[in-house]
């Protein structure tokens, strides 16, 4: 098709639900695209994110509605061991004697998250001493 040329007949479109693994991988990719966006408490869009807002936004953009807060994500995610993590799984961390932080696993030991006030969405290694000591578990939001 030449740019500017109009089609006489548009092809028929069908709506097909993507497999859940694809949705999770798409969510991980969308979250990774937000690297550099500032942290904003209560934020859930590209003007600023908090940790669970980033997860919620990424999944929403991938076509799946998931809970909005770390606590409700914790309650709804199926627990999985760190060795079972796949891109798009959530990773929970304990900072205040409870699950208080969440990120999205990217694969190969990397995750993306909105860390805290004054920082920006970034990627980190799960196995760094700081995060490894605070990781509680992984979770799967879609099957």
C-alpha positions in Angstrom: 0.0 0.0 0.0 1.3 3.4 -0.9 1.2 6.1 1.8 -1.8 8.3 1.3 -3.6 5.7 -0.8 -7.0 4.7 0.5 -8.2 1.2 0.7 -11.5 0.4 -1.1 -12.2 -2.4 1.3 -10.9 -2.8 4.8 -10.2 -6.4 5.9 -12.6 -7.8 8.4 -11.3 -7.8 11.9 -12.0 -10.3 14.6 -11.4 -9.9 18.3 -9.3 -12.7 19.7 -8.2 -13.0 23.3 -4.4 -13.3 23.6 -3.1 -16.2 25.7 -2.4 -15.2 29.3 1.3 -15.7 28.9 1.3 -13.2 26.0 -0.6 -10.7 28.1 1.9 -11.1 30.9 4.8 -10.6 28.6 3.1 -7.6 26.9 2.5 -6.1 30.4 6.2 -6.6 31.2 7.2 -4.9 28.0 4.8 -2.0 28.6 6.2 -1.5 32.2 9.7 -1.5 30.8 8.8 1.3 28.4 8.0 3.4 31.4 11.6 3.5 32.6 12.5 7.1 33.4 9.0 8.1 34.4 9.0 9.8 37.9 7.7 8.1 41.0 4.4 9.6 42.2 2.5 8.3 45.2 -0.9 7.1 43.9 0.3 7.5 40.3 -1.0 5.1 37.7 -0.2 6.7 34.4 2.9 8.0 32.5 2.8 11.3 34.4 4.0 9.3 37.4 3.7 5.8 39.0 3.9 4.2 42.4 4.9 0.6 42.4 1.4 -1.0 42.2 0.2 1.8 39.8 2.9 0.7 37.3 1.7 -2.9 37.5 -1.9 -1.9 37.2 -1.2 0.4 34.2 1.0 -2.2 32.4 -1.6 -4.9 32.7 -4.5 -2.6 31.8 -2.6 -1.5 28.6 -2.0 -5.2 27.8 -5.8 -5.8 28.0 -6.2 -7.3 31.5 -7.6 -5.6 34.6 -5.7 -6.4 37.7 -6.0 -5.1 41.3 -4.6 -1.6 42.0 -2.8 -1.9 45.4 0.2 -4.0 46.5 -2.1 -5.7 49.1 -4.8 -6.7 46.6 -2.2 -7.8 44.1 -0.7 -10.0 46.8 -4.1 -11.5 47.6 -5.0 -12.2 44.0 -1.7 -13.5 42.6 -1.0 -17.2 42.7 2.2 -17.7 44.7 5.2 -19.0 42.7 8.8 -19.7 43.5 11.5 -17.4 42.2 12.8 -20.2 39.9 9.3 -20.3 38.2 9.2 -16.6 37.3 8.3 -15.7 33.8 8.1 -12.2 32.2 5.0 -10.4 33.6 4.9 -12.1 36.9 4.8 -9.9 40.0 7.5 -9.9 42.6 6.7 -8.8 46.1 9.1 -7.2 48.6 8.9 -6.6 52.4 10.0 -3.3 53.7 7.7 -2.6 56.7 6.9 -6.1 58.0 4.4 -6.7 55.3 4.3 -6.9 51.5 4.9 -3.3 50.8 6.5 -3.1 47.3 5.8 -4.8 44.0 7.6 -5.0 40.6 7.2 -6.8 37.3 9.6 -9.6 36.3 11.3 -9.0 32.9 13.3 -12.2 32.6 16.9 -13.2 33.1 16.9 -12.0 36.7 15.7 -8.4 35.9 12.6 -6.6 37.1 11.1 -3.2 36.6 9.5 -1.1 39.4 8.7 2.4 40.6 11.0 2.5 43.7 10.1 5.5 45.9 9.7 9.3 46.1 12.3 11.2 44.3 13.3 8.3 42.0 12.1 7.1 38.6 10.8 3.9 37.2 13.9 1.7 36.7 15.1 -1.9 36.2 17.0 -3.8 38.8 18.4 -7.3 39.3 16.4 -9.5 41.7 19.6 -11.0 43.0 21.2 -7.8 44.3 21.7 -8.1 48.0 19.2 -5.3 48.8 16.4 -6.8 46.8 17.2 -10.5 47.4 17.1 -9.9 51.2 13.6 -8.3 50.9 12.0 -10.4 48.3 9.0 -12.4 49.7 7.7 -14.3 46.7 6.7 -14.1 43.1 3.1 -14.2 42.0 1.3 -15.0 38.8 -1.7 -12.8 37.9 -2.8 -14.5 34.7 -2.9 -18.2 33.9 
